[in-house]
Amino acid sequence: MYDENNIFAKILRKEIPCNIVYEDDTSLFFYDINPLFKIHVLGIPKIACKDYSDFIEKSDSSLRSQFFENIKIVINKLDISKSGYRLVSNSGTDGGQEVPHFHVHILGGEKISAIK
């Protein structure tokens, strides 16, 4: 069950402000308020979906394609394409997901160590 009161749902409804990097009709990308790296941007689709599997089930191929194309746009806008970046999506409690709305983290701007 999707929680309409999660922080990302409130951001999408403009109830909570965010520092927008990129936005279109399908998704919103904004700076994380507690960044773990020099560049830490969150990307969320504008549909009610709790995790990646839910996003795949509730979206069509056009929306999925546009979301991932938008990730590329943001990476280029942040100018981290050549230096490198990490793209992360956590799912569920065991996966470390803190907000129950599907989202990706775009991390970069510095050397990121390997995951152990």
LINUR-V343179 format. One record per pair of residues at least 12 apart in sequence whose ideal C-beta (glycine too) atoms are under 10 Angstrom apart, sorted by sequence separation. I is the first residue (numbers start at 1). GAP is how many residues later the second one is. If there is no record, write none. Layout:
BEGIN
i=I gap=GAP
i=I gap=GAP
END
This chain:
BEGIN
i=18 gap=12
i=19 gap=12
i=29 gap=12
i=30 gap=12
i=47 gap=12
i=55 gap=12
i=75 gap=12
i=90 gap=12
i=17 gap=13
i=18 gap=13
i=19 gap=13
i=29 gap=13
i=30 gap=13
i=45 gap=13
i=89 gap=13
i=90 gap=13
i=18 gap=14
i=19 gap=14
i=28 gap=14
i=29 gap=14
i=30 gap=14
i=45 gap=14
i=71 gap=14
i=89 gap=14
i=90 gap=14
i=12 gap=15
i=18 gap=15
i=28 gap=15
i=29 gap=15
i=88 gap=15
i=89 gap=15
i=90 gap=15
i=12 gap=16
i=27 gap=16
i=28 gap=16
i=47 gap=16
i=71 gap=16
i=88 gap=16
i=89 gap=16
i=11 gap=17
i=16 gap=17
i=27 gap=17
i=28 gap=17
i=46 gap=17
i=87 gap=17
i=88 gap=17
i=21 gap=18
i=27 gap=18
i=28 gap=18
i=45 gap=18
i=87 gap=18
i=88 gap=18
i=11 gap=19
i=22 gap=19
i=26 gap=19
i=27 gap=19
i=45 gap=19
i=68 gap=19
i=86 gap=19
i=87 gap=19
i=88 gap=19
i=8 gap=20
i=21 gap=20
i=26 gap=20
i=27 gap=20
i=47 gap=20
i=85 gap=20
i=86 gap=20
i=87 gap=20
i=20 gap=21
i=21 gap=21
i=22 gap=21
i=25 gap=21
i=26 gap=21
i=45 gap=21
i=46 gap=21
i=85 gap=21
i=86 gap=21
i=87 gap=21
i=8 gap=22
i=19 gap=22
i=21 gap=22
i=24 gap=22
i=45 gap=22
i=85 gap=22
i=86 gap=22
i=23 gap=23
i=44 gap=23
i=84 gap=23
i=85 gap=23
i=18 gap=24
i=43 gap=24
i=84 gap=24
i=85 gap=24
i=88 gap=24
i=43 gap=25
i=45 gap=25
i=83 gap=25
i=84 gap=25
i=7 gap=26
i=18 gap=26
i=80 gap=26
i=83 gap=26
i=84 gap=26
i=86 gap=26
i=43 gap=27
i=80 gap=27
i=81 gap=27
i=83 gap=27
i=84 gap=27
i=85 gap=27
i=88 gap=27
i=43 gap=28
i=78 gap=28
i=80 gap=28
i=83 gap=28
i=84 gap=28
i=79 gap=29
i=80 gap=29
i=86 gap=29
i=41 gap=30
i=74 gap=30
i=78 gap=30
i=79 gap=30
i=80 gap=30
i=11 gap=31
i=43 gap=31
i=75 gap=31
i=78 gap=31
i=12 gap=32
i=74 gap=32
i=11 gap=33
i=12 gap=33
i=26 gap=33
i=41 gap=33
i=71 gap=33
i=75 gap=33
i=8 gap=34
i=12 gap=34
i=41 gap=34
i=55 gap=34
i=70 gap=34
i=9 gap=35
i=12 gap=35
i=67 gap=35
i=71 gap=35
i=8 gap=36
i=12 gap=36
i=26 gap=36
i=27 gap=36
i=39 gap=36
i=41 gap=36
i=55 gap=36
i=68 gap=36
i=8 gap=37
i=26 gap=37
i=41 gap=37
i=52 gap=37
i=54 gap=37
i=67 gap=37
i=8 gap=38
i=25 gap=38
i=26 gap=38
i=51 gap=38
i=52 gap=38
i=53 gap=38
i=9 gap=39
i=26 gap=39
i=27 gap=39
i=39 gap=39
i=41 gap=39
i=51 gap=39
i=52 gap=39
i=53 gap=39
i=8 gap=40
i=26 gap=40
i=27 gap=40
i=39 gap=40
i=51 gap=40
i=52 gap=40
i=25 gap=41
i=26 gap=41
i=27 gap=41
i=29 gap=41
i=39 gap=41
i=50 gap=41
i=51 gap=41
i=6 gap=42
i=24 gap=42
i=27 gap=42
i=28 gap=42
i=29 gap=42
i=38 gap=42
i=50 gap=42
i=24 gap=43
i=26 gap=43
i=27 gap=43
i=52 gap=43
i=59 gap=43
i=4 gap=44
i=6 gap=44
i=26 gap=44
i=27 gap=44
i=29 gap=44
i=30 gap=44
i=39 gap=44
i=41 gap=44
i=43 gap=44
i=51 gap=44
i=58 gap=44
i=2 gap=45
i=3 gap=45
i=24 gap=45
i=29 gap=45
i=52 gap=45
i=2 gap=46
i=24 gap=46
i=27 gap=46
i=29 gap=46
i=39 gap=46
i=40 gap=46
i=43 gap=46
i=51 gap=46
i=54 gap=46
i=55 gap=46
i=56 gap=46
i=2 gap=47
i=3 gap=47
i=23 gap=47
i=27 gap=47
i=39 gap=47
i=50 gap=47
i=54 gap=47
i=55 gap=47
i=2 gap=48
i=22 gap=48
i=29 gap=48
i=37 gap=48
i=54 gap=48
i=55 gap=48
i=1 gap=49
i=2 gap=49
i=22 gap=49
i=24 gap=49
i=29 gap=49
i=37 gap=49
i=50 gap=49
i=51 gap=49
i=53 gap=49
i=50 gap=50
i=51 gap=50
i=52 gap=50
i=22 gap=51
i=49 gap=51
i=50 gap=51
i=51 gap=51
i=52 gap=51
i=2 gap=52
i=21 gap=52
i=22 gap=52
i=36 gap=52
i=49 gap=52
i=50 gap=52
i=51 gap=52
i=52 gap=52
i=21 gap=53
i=48 gap=53
i=49 gap=53
i=22 gap=54
i=47 gap=54
i=48 gap=54
i=49 gap=54
i=22 gap=55
i=44 gap=55
i=47 gap=55
i=2 gap=56
i=21 gap=56
i=22 gap=56
i=45 gap=56
i=21 gap=57
i=42 gap=57
i=44 gap=57
i=45 gap=57
i=44 gap=58
i=45 gap=58
i=42 gap=59
i=43 gap=59
i=44 gap=59
i=45 gap=59
i=43 gap=60
i=44 gap=60
i=42 gap=61
i=43 gap=61
i=42 gap=62
i=43 gap=62
i=41 gap=63
i=42 gap=63
i=43 gap=63
i=41 gap=64
i=42 gap=64
i=40 gap=65
i=41 gap=65
i=40 gap=66
i=41 gap=66
i=39 gap=67
i=40 gap=67
i=41 gap=67
i=37 gap=68
i=39 gap=68
i=40 gap=68
i=36 gap=69
i=37 gap=69
i=38 gap=69
i=39 gap=69
i=40 gap=69
i=35 gap=70
i=37 gap=70
i=38 gap=70
i=39 gap=70
i=32 gap=71
i=36 gap=71
i=37 gap=71
i=38 gap=71
i=39 gap=71
i=35 gap=72
i=37 gap=72
i=38 gap=72
i=32 gap=73
i=37 gap=73
i=38 gap=73
i=29 gap=74
i=32 gap=74
i=35 gap=74
i=37 gap=74
i=38 gap=74
i=28 gap=75
i=29 gap=75
i=32 gap=75
i=37 gap=75
i=27 gap=76
i=36 gap=76
i=27 gap=77
i=29 gap=77
i=21 gap=85
i=11 gap=88
i=12 gap=89
i=9 gap=90
i=11 gap=90
i=7 gap=91
i=8 gap=91
i=9 gap=91
i=10 gap=91
i=6 gap=92
i=7 gap=92
i=8 gap=92
i=9 gap=92
i=6 gap=93
i=7 gap=93
i=8 gap=93
i=6 gap=94
i=7 gap=94
i=8 gap=94
i=5 gap=95
i=6 gap=95
i=8 gap=95
i=3 gap=96
i=3 gap=97
i=4 gap=97
i=2 gap=98
i=3 gap=98
i=1 gap=99
i=2 gap=99
i=2 gap=100
END
